Amino acid sequence: MQTPSDTTTTASTGIAPASEETTSEEPRGTSNRSTTPASTQFQDFIGSNWADRVDELPAPREQARYAAERRARVSAAFPGQRVVIPAGSLKQRSNDTDYPYRAHSAFSHLTGWGSDSEPDAVLVLDPTDDGHDATLYFRERADRTSNEFYANPAIGEFWIGARPSLAQVASDLGVQTDHIDSFAPTGSDVTVEEHEELTTFLSELRLVKDEFEIAQLRLAVDATARGFDDVIADFPRITTHERGERAVEGVFYTRARLDGNAVGYDTIAASGPHACILHWTRNDGPVSPGDLMLLDAGVEVDSLYTADITRTLPANGRFTDVQRAVYEAVREAADAAFAIVRPGIIFRDVHAEAMKVIAKHTAAWGLLPGTAEESLDPANQFHRRYMVHGTSHHLGIDVHDCAAARRDMYHDGEVKAGMVFTIEPGLYFQPDDLTVPEEFRGIGVRIEDDILVTETGAENLSAAIPRSADDVEAWIARLNG
């Protein structure tokens, strides 16, 4: 990694005057190692003799009209109020390095600006007599006579590549733009994450997906399916490495970067007893023949919509009898939950249906201190020892989408056509759990699919990814044949 100049200032503090050799605010302590020239003669030379920029204005991207419709709904909900939606800033990883940038989900949802969005941008809805005027503020690139382009590692084009003009973004997104220096917050702004009513509204706005969002989720699911294929095809190498879980993570990430923006969340590549750890993301163990490998992963496409899919795979290509019994019990629970999905049911009923099957099987295996019916009593719930998480969550531009929605709109809400959520039951028998027979211990199984509610029922968007034990074994054999 190259060394930033000591003349650099951060994007939030502006550009250093050309005559200054240093600034009072160094970018995270780099002045002791900088070699970038700062003389007037150098700045005059590097700022001259560049070809004229040819900035063609793009046609509006597909999501622009959908974003406009979403803004109109916000406008109607907050008449006469100035609504401010920041994109958010870069987040420091260590010293002078940052995490890869991702804009705030509400900002992307209301602008259509996805993986190419600019840090520190702000969407403002200014009230008018008949609604609101939308303006997107961001820091336009500086021209070549400024030292920004070569001396500012946060926003300079020498460092991070070409950046868009105000006119290009206005044409691309179909919204008025202005320089961030023109934005002035007021004490009466209604701002996301500082205004509970707005935060809730923006979450609930995403409960029912429009046709663009559904199409993006289909793309994300298709890319994720290819990522699962890639992992299985690489099983011969993965199962020979002492950190095979990390190899799984790396193979899937490659697909996510090839076919999308990134992963939508940290990949869970959990083999053997690690599969009993619900959010195992350390991914530093082996993938040993004879063990099950639980892969919970999703590709985030450039619009920032993500899939969220789990399959549990026998590392050597074949389930043992006990593994198969647990796996098929989980699949039965998933199928039972899917079977009731249609407009008009209550969201929590999906979970309840899956739990009937989980209780039935754990009782039949003698794991519960009573019958399945007794366990399903809200006062008992013994079967939940082996599945403490919920069965479903909404999915979209966030992997756990609509998280700020009110309970009566989410958990207790009515299911509607256009909703997309997961169905993901599981069974997890911890390796030290004395309530289960020894042959069950260390087995963790989850099957997760992404479900679109239709006008008449539901569609499993990820149904093409093998689900039954027999189909999973055939899948592995085909890709390793």
C-alpha positions as CSV (number, residue, x, y, z in Angstrom):
1,M,0.0,0.0,0.0
2,Q,1.3,3.4,-0.9
3,T,1.9,6.2,1.5
4,P,-0.4,9.2,1.6
5,S,1.0,12.7,1.3
6,D,1.3,14.9,4.4
7,T,-0.5,17.7,2.5
8,T,-3.7,15.5,2.6
9,T,-6.8,16.4,4.6
10,T,-9.8,14.2,5.0
11,A,-12.9,14.5,2.9
12,S,-14.7,16.2,5.7
13,T,-12.2,19.0,6.3
14,G,-11.6,20.1,2.7
15,I,-8.5,20.5,0.6
16,A,-5.2,21.9,1.7
17,P,-4.1,25.2,0.1
18,A,-1.4,24.7,-2.5
19,S,1.0,26.9,-0.7
20,E,0.9,24.9,2.5
21,E,3.4,22.0,3.0
22,T,1.5,20.5,5.8
23,T,-1.9,20.8,7.4
24,S,-3.0,21.0,11.0
25,E,-5.0,17.8,10.6
26,E,-2.9,14.9,9.3
27,P,-4.9,11.9,8.0
28,R,-4.5,9.4,10.8
29,G,-0.8,10.1,11.5
30,T,1.0,9.8,8.2
31,S,3.3,12.9,8.2
32,N,6.2,11.0,9.6
33,R,6.4,8.8,6.4
34,S,5.3,11.1,3.6
35,T,7.4,11.8,0.5
36,T,4.8,13.5,-1.7
37,P,6.3,16.8,-3.1
38,A,4.5,19.9,-1.9
39,S,6.3,22.8,-3.6
40,T,4.4,25.3,-5.7
41,Q,6.5,24.3,-8.7
42,F,5.5,20.7,-8.4
43,Q,1.9,21.5,-8.0
44,D,1.9,23.7,-11.0
45,F,3.5,20.9,-13.1
46,I,1.3,18.1,-11.9
47,G,-1.8,20.2,-12.4
48,S,-1.1,21.0,-16.1
49,N,-1.2,19.3,-19.5
50,W,-4.1,16.9,-18.9
51,A,-6.5,15.9,-21.6
52,D,-9.9,17.4,-21.4
53,R,-12.5,15.3,-19.6
54,V,-15.2,13.9,-21.8
55,D,-18.1,13.3,-19.4
56,E,-21.0,11.6,-21.2
57,L,-24.2,11.7,-19.3
58,P,-25.7,8.3,-18.7
59,A,-29.3,7.3,-19.2
60,P,-31.2,6.9,-15.9
61,R,-30.5,3.5,-14.4
62,E,-33.4,1.1,-14.0
63,Q,-33.9,1.7,-10.3
64,A,-34.2,5.5,-10.6
65,R,-37.9,5.5,-11.2
66,Y,-38.5,3.0,-8.3
67,A,-36.4,5.2,-6.0
68,A,-38.5,8.2,-7.1
69,E,-41.7,6.4,-6.2
70,R,-40.2,5.5,-2.7
71,R,-39.3,9.1,-2.1
72,A,-42.8,10.1,-3.0
73,R,-44.1,7.9,-0.3
74,V,-41.7,9.4,2.2
75,S,-42.8,12.9,1.1
76,A,-46.5,12.0,1.7
77,A,-45.7,10.6,5.2
78,F,-43.8,13.7,6.3
79,P,-45.5,16.7,4.9
80,G,-43.9,20.1,5.5
81,Q,-40.8,18.5,7.1
82,R,-37.2,18.6,5.9
83,V,-36.1,15.0,5.6
84,V,-32.4,14.2,5.6
85,I,-31.0,10.8,4.7
86,P,-27.1,10.5,5.0
87,A,-25.2,7.9,3.1
88,G,-22.7,7.6,5.9
89,S,-18.9,7.9,6.1
90,L,-16.0,5.5,5.6
91,K,-15.3,3.4,8.7
92,Q,-11.8,3.1,10.0
93,R,-10.4,-0.4,10.1
94,S,-6.9,0.4,11.5
95,N,-4.8,3.5,11.5
96,D,-5.1,5.0,7.9
97,T,-7.0,2.1,6.4
98,D,-10.8,1.8,6.0
99,Y,-13.3,-0.9,5.6
100,P,-14.8,-1.3,2.1
101,Y,-17.5,1.4,1.9
102,R,-21.2,0.5,1.8
103,A,-23.9,3.2,1.9
104,H,-26.7,3.2,4.5
105,S,-29.4,1.0,3.3
106,A,-32.2,3.6,3.5
107,F,-30.0,6.0,1.5
108,S,-29.5,3.5,-1.3
109,H,-33.1,2.5,-1.2
110,L,-34.3,6.1,-1.7
111,T,-31.7,7.1,-4.3
112,G,-31.0,3.9,-6.3
113,W,-27.3,4.5,-5.6
114,G,-25.7,1.1,-4.8
115,S,-22.1,-0.2,-4.7
116,D,-20.9,3.0,-6.6
117,S,-22.3,5.5,-4.1
118,E,-20.1,8.2,-2.7
119,P,-19.2,8.4,1.0
120,D,-20.6,11.3,3.0
121,A,-23.4,12.0,0.4
122,V,-26.7,13.2,1.8
123,L,-30.2,13.0,0.3
124,V,-32.4,15.9,1.3
125,L,-36.2,16.2,0.8
126,D,-37.0,19.9,1.1
127,P,-40.7,20.7,1.7
128,T,-42.7,22.6,-1.0
129,D,-46.3,23.6,-1.3
130,D,-47.2,20.3,-3.0
131,G,-44.7,17.9,-1.5
132,H,-40.9,17.9,-1.5
133,D,-38.0,18.6,-3.8
134,A,-35.2,16.0,-3.6
135,T,-31.5,17.0,-3.8
136,L,-28.6,14.7,-3.6
137,Y,-25.5,16.4,-2.1
138,F,-22.0,14.9,-2.5
139,R,-18.5,15.9,-2.9
140,E,-17.8,16.4,-6.6
141,R,-14.3,15.6,-7.8
142,A,-11.9,18.5,-7.9
143,D,-10.3,19.5,-11.1
144,R,-6.6,18.8,-11.8
145,T,-5.4,22.2,-10.6
146,S,-6.3,21.2,-7.1
147,N,-4.0,19.0,-5.1
148,E,-7.0,16.8,-4.1
149,F,-6.7,14.5,-7.0
150,Y,-3.1,13.4,-6.3
151,A,-2.6,14.2,-2.6
152,N,-5.8,13.1,-0.9
153,P,-6.0,9.3,-0.5
154,A,-9.6,9.4,0.7
155,I,-11.1,11.1,-2.4
156,G,-8.3,11.8,-4.8
157,E,-8.7,10.2,-8.2
158,F,-5.0,9.3,-8.3
159,W,-5.7,7.1,-5.2
160,I,-9.2,5.7,-5.7
161,G,-10.0,6.1,-9.4
162,A,-12.4,8.2,-11.4
163,R,-15.3,9.9,-9.5
164,P,-18.5,11.1,-11.0
165,S,-19.6,14.7,-11.7
166,L,-22.7,16.3,-10.3
167,A,-24.2,16.2,-13.8
168,Q,-23.5,12.6,-14.3
169,V,-25.1,11.5,-11.1
170,A,-28.1,13.7,-11.7
171,S,-28.6,12.0,-15.1
172,D,-27.9,8.5,-13.7
173,L,-30.2,8.7,-10.8
174,G,-32.8,11.1,-12.1
175,V,-32.5,13.5,-9.1
176,Q,-31.2,17.0,-8.7
177,T,-27.6,17.2,-7.3
178,D,-25.5,19.8,-5.6
179,H,-22.0,20.0,-4.0
180,I,-21.9,18.8,-0.3
181,D,-20.5,22.2,0.6
182,S,-24.0,23.6,-0.2
183,F,-25.7,21.4,2.3
184,A,-26.5,23.1,5.6
185,P,-28.3,21.1,8.3
186,T,-30.9,22.8,10.4
187,G,-32.1,22.1,13.9
188,S,-35.5,20.9,12.6
189,D,-34.3,18.3,10.2
190,V,-35.9,14.9,10.3
191,T,-32.9,12.5,10.1
192,V,-32.8,8.8,9.8
193,E,-31.5,7.0,12.9
194,E,-32.1,10.2,15.0
195,H,-35.9,10.3,14.3
196,E,-37.6,7.1,15.4
197,E,-40.7,7.7,13.3
198,L,-38.7,8.2,10.2
199,T,-36.5,5.1,10.9
200,T,-39.6,3.0,11.5
201,F,-41.3,4.3,8.3
202,L,-38.3,3.6,6.1
203,S,-38.0,0.0,7.5
204,E,-41.7,-0.6,6.9
205,L,-41.5,0.9,3.5
206,R,-39.3,-2.1,2.5
207,L,-41.6,-4.8,3.9
208,V,-43.3,-5.3,0.5
209,K,-40.8,-5.4,-2.4
210,D,-41.4,-3.8,-5.8
211,E,-40.6,-5.6,-9.0
212,F,-37.1,-4.2,-9.3
213,E,-36.2,-5.4,-5.8
214,I,-37.6,-8.9,-6.5
215,A,-35.6,-9.0,-9.7
216,Q,-32.4,-8.1,-7.8
217,L,-33.0,-10.7,-5.2
218,R,-33.4,-13.3,-8.0
219,L,-30.0,-12.2,-9.3
220,A,-28.5,-12.5,-5.8
221,V,-29.9,-16.0,-5.3
222,D,-28.7,-17.2,-8.7
223,A,-25.2,-15.9,-8.0
224,T,-25.3,-17.6,-4.6
225,A,-26.2,-20.9,-6.2
226,R,-23.1,-20.6,-8.4
227,G,-21.1,-19.9,-5.2
228,F,-22.3,-23.1,-3.6
229,D,-21.4,-25.0,-6.7
230,D,-17.9,-23.5,-6.6
231,V,-17.5,-24.6,-3.0
232,I,-18.6,-28.2,-3.7
233,A,-16.4,-28.5,-6.8
234,D,-13.4,-27.5,-4.6
235,F,-14.2,-30.0,-1.9
236,P,-11.1,-32.2,-2.8
237,R,-8.8,-29.3,-1.9
238,I,-10.9,-28.0,0.9
239,T,-11.0,-31.3,2.8
240,T,-7.2,-31.6,2.8
241,H,-6.4,-28.2,4.3
242,E,-6.1,-27.6,8.1
243,R,-8.2,-24.5,7.6
244,G,-10.7,-25.9,5.2
245,E,-13.5,-23.7,6.5
246,R,-11.4,-20.6,5.5
247,A,-11.0,-22.1,2.0
248,V,-14.8,-22.5,1.8
249,E,-15.2,-18.8,2.7
250,G,-12.6,-17.8,0.2
251,V,-14.1,-19.7,-2.7
252,F,-17.5,-18.3,-2.0
253,Y,-16.1,-14.8,-1.7
254,T,-14.5,-15.1,-5.1
255,R,-17.9,-15.8,-6.6
256,A,-19.4,-12.9,-4.7
257,R,-16.9,-10.5,-6.1
258,L,-17.1,-11.9,-9.6
259,D,-20.9,-11.8,-9.9
260,G,-21.8,-9.1,-7.4
261,N,-20.5,-6.5,-5.1
262,A,-19.4,-8.6,-2.1
263,V,-21.0,-11.0,0.4
264,G,-24.1,-9.7,2.1
265,Y,-22.8,-10.8,5.5
266,D,-19.9,-12.7,7.0
267,T,-20.0,-16.2,5.5
268,I,-20.7,-19.0,8.0
269,A,-18.5,-22.0,7.0
270,A,-19.0,-24.3,9.9
271,S,-17.8,-27.9,9.8
272,G,-18.3,-30.6,12.4
273,P,-19.3,-29.3,15.8
274,H,-18.8,-25.7,14.6
275,A,-22.1,-26.2,12.8
276,C,-23.7,-26.1,16.3
277,I,-22.5,-22.5,16.7
278,L,-25.2,-20.4,15.1
279,H,-23.0,-17.5,13.9
280,W,-19.7,-19.2,13.5
281,T,-17.7,-16.8,11.3
282,R,-14.2,-17.5,12.6
283,N,-14.0,-20.2,9.9
284,D,-10.6,-21.5,11.0
285,G,-11.2,-25.2,11.3
286,P,-10.8,-28.2,9.0
287,V,-13.6,-29.7,6.8
288,S,-13.1,-33.3,7.7
289,P,-14.5,-36.3,5.7
290,G,-17.4,-37.7,7.7
291,D,-18.4,-34.3,9.1
292,L,-21.2,-32.1,8.0
293,M,-20.3,-28.7,6.7
294,L,-22.9,-26.0,7.2
295,L,-22.6,-23.2,4.7
296,D,-24.7,-20.1,5.3
297,A,-23.8,-17.5,2.7
298,G,-25.2,-14.9,0.3
299,V,-24.0,-12.8,-2.6
300,E,-24.8,-9.1,-2.4
301,V,-25.3,-7.7,-5.9
302,D,-24.3,-4.2,-7.0
303,S,-27.7,-2.8,-6.1
304,L,-26.9,-4.0,-2.5
305,Y,-29.7,-6.6,-2.4
306,T,-28.5,-9.9,-0.9
307,A,-29.4,-13.5,-0.8
308,D,-29.3,-15.5,2.4
309,I,-29.1,-19.3,1.9
310,T,-27.9,-22.2,3.9
311,R,-27.2,-25.8,2.9
312,T,-25.6,-28.5,5.1
313,L,-23.3,-30.7,3.2
314,P,-21.6,-34.1,4.0
315,A,-17.9,-33.4,3.4
316,N,-17.3,-36.8,2.0
317,G,-20.5,-36.7,-0.1
318,R,-22.6,-39.2,1.9
319,F,-24.7,-38.7,5.0
320,T,-24.5,-41.2,7.8
321,D,-27.8,-42.7,8.9
322,V,-28.0,-40.3,11.9
323,Q,-26.9,-37.3,9.9
324,R,-29.6,-38.1,7.3
325,A,-32.3,-38.5,10.0
326,V,-31.5,-35.1,11.5
327,Y,-31.2,-33.5,8.0
328,E,-34.5,-34.8,6.8
329,A,-36.2,-33.7,10.0
330,V,-35.0,-30.2,9.4
331,R,-36.2,-30.3,5.8
332,E,-39.6,-31.5,6.9
333,A,-39.8,-28.5,9.2
334,A,-38.8,-26.2,6.4
335,D,-41.3,-27.7,4.0
336,A,-44.1,-27.5,6.5
337,A,-43.4,-23.8,7.1
338,F,-43.3,-23.1,3.4
339,A,-46.6,-25.0,2.8
340,I,-48.6,-22.4,4.8
341,V,-47.1,-19.3,3.3
342,R,-49.7,-17.1,1.4
343,P,-51.1,-13.6,1.8
344,G,-53.2,-13.2,4.9
345,I,-51.4,-15.4,7.3
346,I,-49.5,-13.9,10.3
347,F,-45.8,-13.9,10.0
348,R,-45.2,-15.6,13.3
349,D,-47.3,-18.6,12.1
350,V,-44.4,-19.6,9.8
351,H,-42.2,-20.2,12.8
352,A,-44.9,-22.0,14.7
353,E,-45.5,-24.4,11.9
354,A,-41.8,-25.3,11.7
355,M,-41.7,-25.8,15.5
356,K,-44.4,-28.4,15.4
357,V,-42.1,-30.6,13.3
358,I,-39.0,-29.9,15.4
359,A,-41.0,-30.8,18.6
360,K,-42.3,-34.0,16.9
361,H,-38.9,-35.3,16.0
362,T,-37.0,-34.3,19.2
363,A,-39.8,-36.0,21.2
364,A,-39.7,-39.1,19.0
365,W,-35.9,-39.4,19.6
366,G,-36.6,-39.3,23.4
367,L,-34.8,-35.9,23.9
368,L,-37.7,-34.1,25.6
369,P,-39.1,-34.4,29.2
370,G,-42.6,-35.0,27.8
371,T,-44.6,-35.2,24.6
372,A,-44.3,-32.9,21.6
373,E,-47.7,-31.4,22.5
374,E,-46.5,-30.6,26.1
375,S,-43.3,-29.1,24.7
376,L,-45.2,-26.8,22.3
377,D,-47.0,-25.2,25.3
378,P,-45.5,-21.7,25.6
379,A,-44.7,-22.4,29.2
380,N,-42.4,-25.2,28.2
381,Q,-40.7,-25.1,24.8
382,F,-38.2,-27.8,25.6
383,H,-37.6,-28.5,21.9
384,R,-36.2,-25.0,21.6
385,R,-33.0,-26.2,23.4
386,Y,-32.0,-27.6,20.0
387,M,-33.2,-24.6,17.9
388,V,-33.1,-21.4,19.8
389,H,-33.3,-19.1,16.8
390,G,-36.3,-18.0,14.8
391,T,-37.4,-19.6,11.6
392,S,-37.8,-16.5,9.4
393,H,-36.6,-12.9,8.9
394,H,-37.3,-10.4,6.1
395,L,-34.7,-10.1,3.4
396,G,-33.8,-7.4,0.9
397,I,-31.2,-4.6,0.8
398,D,-30.3,-5.7,4.4
399,V,-29.8,-9.4,5.2
400,H,-32.1,-8.8,8.2
401,D,-34.3,-6.3,6.4
402,C,-36.9,-4.1,7.9
403,A,-35.3,-4.5,11.3
404,A,-36.8,-1.3,12.8
405,A,-40.4,-2.1,11.7
406,R,-42.9,-2.3,14.5
407,R,-43.7,-5.7,16.0
408,D,-47.3,-5.5,14.8
409,M,-46.0,-5.0,11.3
410,Y,-43.3,-7.6,11.5
411,H,-43.6,-10.5,13.9
412,D,-47.3,-10.1,14.4
413,G,-47.9,-8.6,11.0
414,E,-50.0,-9.9,8.1
415,V,-48.1,-11.6,5.3
416,K,-48.6,-9.8,2.0
417,A,-47.8,-10.5,-1.6
418,G,-44.3,-9.1,-2.5
419,M,-42.8,-9.8,0.9
420,V,-39.5,-11.8,0.8
421,F,-38.3,-13.6,3.8
422,T,-36.2,-16.7,4.8
423,I,-37.4,-20.0,6.1
424,E,-34.5,-21.5,8.0
425,P,-35.2,-24.2,10.7
426,G,-32.3,-26.1,12.2
427,L,-31.3,-28.7,14.7
428,Y,-28.1,-28.2,16.7
429,F,-26.8,-30.9,19.1
430,Q,-23.9,-29.5,21.0
431,P,-20.9,-31.8,21.4
432,D,-21.3,-31.7,25.2
433,D,-25.1,-31.9,25.5
434,L,-25.8,-34.9,27.7
435,T,-29.6,-34.8,26.9
436,V,-28.9,-36.3,23.4
437,P,-27.4,-39.7,22.5
438,E,-23.7,-39.7,21.8
439,E,-24.2,-40.3,18.1
440,F,-26.2,-37.1,17.8
441,R,-23.6,-34.9,19.5
442,G,-21.7,-32.5,17.4
443,I,-24.3,-32.6,14.5
444,G,-25.6,-29.2,13.4
445,V,-28.0,-28.9,10.4
446,R,-29.7,-25.8,8.9
447,I,-31.6,-25.5,5.7
448,E,-32.4,-22.0,4.6
449,D,-34.3,-20.7,1.6
450,D,-35.4,-17.3,0.3
451,I,-39.2,-17.1,-0.1
452,L,-41.3,-14.7,-2.2
453,V,-44.9,-14.3,-1.3
454,T,-47.1,-14.3,-4.4
455,E,-50.7,-13.3,-4.9
456,T,-51.8,-16.9,-4.5
457,G,-49.1,-18.5,-2.3
458,A,-45.3,-18.5,-2.3
459,E,-42.3,-19.2,-4.5
460,N,-39.1,-20.6,-3.2
461,L,-36.5,-18.4,-5.0
462,S,-33.7,-20.8,-4.0
463,A,-35.5,-24.1,-4.8
464,A,-33.1,-24.9,-7.6
465,I,-30.3,-25.4,-5.0
466,P,-30.6,-29.1,-4.0
467,R,-32.4,-29.6,-0.7
468,S,-33.2,-33.2,0.0
469,A,-30.6,-35.6,1.4
470,D,-30.7,-37.6,-1.8
471,D,-30.4,-34.6,-4.0
472,V,-27.5,-33.1,-2.0
473,E,-25.6,-36.4,-2.3
474,A,-26.2,-36.4,-6.1
475,W,-25.1,-32.7,-6.3
476,I,-21.8,-33.4,-4.6
477,A,-21.2,-36.5,-6.7
478,R,-21.9,-34.6,-9.9
479,L,-19.5,-31.7,-9.1
480,N,-16.8,-34.0,-7.8
481,G,-17.2,-36.7,-10.4
